[in-house]
Amino acid sequence: MAHNPFFEPSGLPAALPPFAEIRDEHYQPAFERGMSEHLVAVARVVENPEAPTFENTVEALETAAPLLSRVAASFFTVSAADGRPFIRDLEERMAPRLAAHEDAIHLNSRLFARIEAVHDARAGLDPASRFLVERYHTEFVLAGAALAPARKDELRVLNERLSELTTRFDANLVADTNDLALRLTDADELAGLEADEVSAARAAAEDRGVDGWLLTLVLPTGQPALARLARPDVRARLLEASLARASRGGEHDTRELLLEIVRLRARRARLLGFENHAAAVLADETARTPEAVSAMLDRLAPAAAGNARAEAEALTARLREEIGADRPLTAPDWAWAAERERAARFDLDAAVLRPYLEAGRVLRDGVFEAARRLYGLRFTERPDLVGYHPDVQIFEVADDEQVLGLYLLDLYTRDTKRGGAWMSSLVDRVALLGQEQAVVVNNLNVPKPGIGEPTLLTLDSTETLFHEFGHALHGLFAATRHPKTAGTNVPRDFVEFPSQVNEMWVLWPEVLASYAHHVETGEPMPAEVADRLRAARRFGEGFSTTEYLAAAVLDQAWHRLSVDEADAVTDVAAFEAAALKTAGLAVPGVPPRYSSAYFAHVFSGGYSAAYYAYIWSEVLGADTVAWFEEHGGLVRENGDRFRRLVLGVGGSKDPLEAYREFRGRDASIGPLLERRGLR
C-alpha cells in the first residue's frame, strides 16, 4: 500500500488530520497498527519491574495510543457526518474488534493491579493527578477489571455483541430515515413553505434523482415543516413518516435490535454487580443513582404535562378559528396551530423572522461576535485547509495571547450524515502530548438550498448553532495535562451545561442586533420584533418540556429493567405506552421527542441511561444564566471567569466542585423552573 497518512502525526496547523490525503482504504490498516502498538505499549507498562507510580503507570497509559487515537478521531467524525457505504461497512466490521481491544486493556488483571497500587497511594499527588487516578480506577472497575476470569470472558462476549448491535441500530436508522423522506409531486402540497424551503426540497429530490420535492427527516419526532405546511393531509403524512422510522418491519427495523441491546445491557450490569444498566451508568455521573434522576423527572413531569394540556386547549381554539370548523387538535396540527397562536399572541410570524436569520451572518455576527465580546476570540476563515467533506468550513480561533486551534462547521444535511446536531473533537489541547491547539467540529442538519440561494435558519436551528458552539468553546478552552481529562471529557450530565449557557446569547440584545439583519435589504430586525421574540421565549414550554421528559423517561424505563424484566418485554410500543402513562406524560398530541425505534442517543450513541443529562445540566445552565444577568451579562470579565473556572479545566477536577468555585454555591433549581414555566 502507498503511504498511509495516519502513520505519522499531521504537520498541518493544530494537527488537523490531512483529509486531502486520507482515503477510505487507509482507515483499517491504521486501526490495526494502532491497536497493535497500543497493546505493545500497555505490555511495557505491565512488565515494568519498577514499583507502580503515577508516571510509569497512569501517565504511561495516557501516552500509549497515539496512532489509534488519531485514526479513531478521524474515522468516527467521518462515519457520523459522511457515512458512505464503505465507511458504514467498515464501522460495522471494526466495532466488535475495537470493543475486544478495549476489553484487552480494561480486563488485564496485572494492569489493574498497578492502577490499584497507584490509587491506594494517591494521597501524595497533586489534585489534578489524584483526580485522574480516581477516574482511571473507576473506569476500570466499571469495565469489569475486578471480575473473576470466567466472568471477564462472559463480559467480553457481551461487549462485542453490544458493539455490533449499536452500530447496526445506527446504520438501520440512517437508512430508514432516508427511505422515509416525504416525496411531494404536486406544488400545492408545499403550500405554506417559504421559497428557500421549497428550493431545498427540490434540491434534495434532485440529489436523489427523483421528480418533485423531498422533505428529508430530522432526528427528533417533530419536523420543522410541520409548523408551516398548510395542508393537514401533508402534515399528517410527514409526522406519520417521522414516527414510523425503523419500526415498520423489513430490514431496517430496529425494534428487535433494541430489545436485544436492553437485555444484554441488563446482563452486563448484573455481571458488574449492579441492579440494572442505569445504576451502572449513573455510578460514574454526577447524579450517582437512578433514584436521584427519577426524583427530578417525577418533580417536573406533572407540571410540564399540565402546561401541555393547557396549551392544547388554547391551540384547539386557535385551530378551530383558523379552519372554521370544529375538530380536535391532533399531533400533526400542534406545531402549525402553535405558530398561529404565537403570531396572534405576540404578533410574530416565523416566515417574517427567517429572512433575518441568514446562516453566514448568524455565525459571524452572532455566534462568533458573542465569543469575541465574552472571551476576546478572533476567527479567521482558512480556505487553504481541507475538511472531510466539501461542505465543511474551517476557521482558525485565537485569543489575545495565542492560537487556540481550529473550528470546523459542517452545517448541511445529507443522506450520509446521521440526524441531529453534535460537537466532536479531532484534537484536544494536551500538555503531556505537546498538543497546544485543539480541533473541534460542529455538525448540524440544515437543509441545503439550491445553488445561489441563501441559507435561512429557523429560530430553533439558530439556537442549536449557539448550543453546539458552546460545546466547541469547551473543547477549545480546556487545556489540561492529560488526554483523559482534556476537552469535553466530563460526565454526560455535566457536558451539556456549557452549551446550554451559550444559548443565552441568541436573543441577547447586543448579539441579536448584530446578526439579525434582513438577507435582502440588510435592514436590522425592528426593535419591537426583537422585544416580542424575547417576550415569547417561554411560549410552548409545556409541549417542549413534556416531549423531552417523555424521551428521558423512556430511556430510564428501558435501562432500569432487571434481567428478568428485560427478558419479559417483547412489544416495544406497549412498553413505551405503559412507561409514559406511569410517568403521567401520555399527553394526547405530544409524542416523545424520540420514540425508542429511532432513539439514537441511547441505542447507538453515548447517552444510554443518560438522556436526562440535558435537563440535569440545565439546572446548572439556568442558574449560570441568572449569574451572568446579575453581573452585567455580555462582558469580558464574566467570560474570563467562566472560562478560567469552568471551561478551561476540562475534566481535570470534579465538575460540581468547579461549578461551586465559579458560582460560590451549589446550583439552585429555581431558575430552571422559572424558565420552563414549571412553578
C-alpha positions, 0 to 999 in steps of 0.5 A: 500500500502507498503511504498511509497518512495516519502513520505519522502525526499531521504537520498541518496547523493544530494537527488537523488530520490531512483529509486531502490525503486520507482515503477510505482504504487507509482507515483499517490498516491504521486501526490495526497498527494502532491497536497493535502498538497500543497493546505493545505499549500497555505490555511495557507498562505491565512488565515494568519491574519498577514499583507502580507510580503515577508516571510509569503507570497512569501517565504511561497509559495516557501516552500509549495510543497515539496512532489509534487515537488519531485514526479513531478521531478521524474515522468516527467524525467521518462515519457520523457526518459522511457515512458512505457505504464503505465507511458504514461497512467498515464501522460495522466490521471494526466495532466488535474488534475495537470493543475486544481491544478495549476489553484487552486493556480494561480486563488485564488483571496485572494492569489493574493491579498497578492502577490499584497500587497507584490509587491506594497511594494517591494521597501524595499527588497533586489534585489534578493527578489524584483526580485522574487516578480516581477516574482511571480506577473507576473506569476500570472497575466499571469495565469489569477489571475486578471480575473473576476470569470466567466472568471477564470472558462472559463480559467480553462476549457481551461487549462485542455483541453490544458493539455490533448491535449499536452500530447496526441500530445506527446504520438501520436508522440512517437508512430508514430515515432516508427511505422515509423522506416525504416525496411531494409531486404536486406544488400545492402540497408545499403550500405554506413553505417559504421559497428557500424551503421549497428550493431545498426540497427540490434540491434534495429530490434532485440529489436523489434523482427523483421528480418533485420535492423531498422533505428529508427527516430530522432526528427528533419526532417533530419536523420543522415543516410541520409548523408551516405546511398548510395542508393537514393531509401533508402534515399528517403524512410527514409526522406519520413518516417521522414516527414510523422510522425503523419500526415498520418491519423489513430490514431496517427495523430496529425494534428487535435490535433494541430489545436485544441491546436492553437485555444484554445491557441488563446482563452486563450490569448484573455481571458488574454487580449492579441492579440494572444498566442505569445504576451502572451508568449513573455510578460514574455521573454526577447524579450517582443513582437512578433514584436521584434522576427519577426524583427530578423527572417525577418533580417536573413531569406533572407540571410540564404535562399540565402546561401541555394540556393547557396549551392544547386547549388554547391551540384547539381554539386557535385551530378551530378559528383558523379552519372554521370548523370544529375538530380536535387538535391532533399531533400533526396540527400542534406545531402549525396551530402553535405558530398561529397562536404565537403570531396572534399572541405576540404578533410574530410570524416565523416566515417574517423572522427567517429572512433575518436569520441568514446562516453566514451572518448568524455565525459571524455576527452572532455566534462568533461576535458573542465569543469575541465580546465574552472571551476576546476570540478572533476567527479567521476563515482558512480556505487553504485547509481541507475538511472531510467533506466539501461542505465543511468550513474551517476557521482558525480561533485565537485569543489575545495571547495565542492560537487556540486551534481550529473550528470546523462547521459542517452545517448541511444535511445529507443522506450520509450524515446521521440526524441531529446536531453534535460537537466532536473533537479531532484534537484536544489541547494536551500538555503531556502530548505537546498538543497546544491547539485543539480541533473541534467540529460542529455538525448540524442538519440544515437543509441545503438550498439550491445553488445561489440561494441563501441559507435561512435558519429557523429560530430553533436551528439558530439556537442549536448553532449557539448550543453546539458552539458552546460545546466547541468553546469547551473543547477549545478552552480546556487545556489540561495535562492529560488526554483523559481529562482534556476537552469535553471529557466530563460526565454526560450530565455535566457536558451539556451545561456549557452549551446550554449557557451559550444559548443565552446569547441568541436573543441577547440584545447586543448579539441579536442586533448584530446578526439579525439583519434582513438577507435582502435589504440588510435592514436590522430586525425592528426593535419591537420584533426583537422585544416580542421574540424575547417576550415569547421565549417561554411560549410552548414550554409545556409541549417542549418540556413534556416531549423531552421528559417523555424521551428521558423517561423512556430511556430510564424505563428501558435501562432500569429493567432487571434481567428478568424484566428485560427478558419479559418485554417483547412489544416495544410500543406497549412498553413505551405506552405503559412507561409514559402513562406511569410517568403521567406524560401520555399527553394526547398530541405530544409524542416523545421527542424520540420514540425508542425505534429511532432513539439514537442517543441511547441505542447507538450513541453515548447517552444510554441511561443518560438522556436526562443529562440535558435537563440535569445540566440545565439546572446548572445552565439556568442558574449560570444564566441568572449569574451572568444577568446579575453581573452585567451579562455580555462582558469580558470579565464574566467570560474570563471567569467562566472560562478560567473556572469552568471551561478551561479545566476540562475534566481535570477536577470534579465538575460540581466542585468547579461549578461551586468555585465559579458560582460560590454555591451549589446550583439552585433549581429555581431558575430552571423552573422559572424558565420552563414555566414549571412553578 
